[in-house]
Amino acid sequence: MSIKLACLACGQGNRVPAERLDERPKCGACGSPLMSESPFEVSLRNLIKAERLDEVPLVVDFWAAWCGPCRMMAPEFAKAARMLKGRARFAKLDTEAFPEAGGRYGIRGIPLLVAFRGGREIGRRAGAVPADEIANWVDTRTHT
């Protein structure tokens, strides 16, 4: 069985055998890792492609450099990405660099975590939270 993933670096769609998700698959177009143990700083254009295409949960941290709670949560978000490696993808979108994201995703405050899969939002959570809570929150939304 193949899983569809959009490359967070270039936006190219890829198919990866499900059993190889934890074997560091790479984008066929640009060679960037498709499943990383670190959050990927994503552009709005590539996030839109990934949210529509990804069949693996995609967890996005909407943040800004001026936001103290965002900076406090960044290492926890990275730790959660390592905890869920091979089961979910983690991305960060800078709302200062992409202000139009606020309207598109209904962002009222940051940090904001939004989880997507298969073209739809499957959950959102506002505020800074520790890694274990992020991982549990993702797990409760992604079991099928």
Sequence and secondary structure as in RCSB ss.txt:
>XXXX:A:sequence
MSIKLACLACGQGNRVPAERLDERPKCGACGSPLMSESPFEVSLRNLIKAERLDEVPLVVDFWAAWCGPCRMMAP
EFAKAARMLKGRARFAKLDTEAFPEAGGRYGIRGIPLLVAFRGGREIGRRAGAVPADEIANWVDTRTHT
>XXXX:A:secstr
 EEEEE TTT  EEEEEGGGTTS  B TTT  BSS SS EE  HHHHHHHHHH SS EEEEEE TT HHHHHHHH
HHHHHHHHTTTT EEEEEETTT TTHHHHHT  SSSEEEEEETTEEEEEEES   HHHHHHHHHHHH  
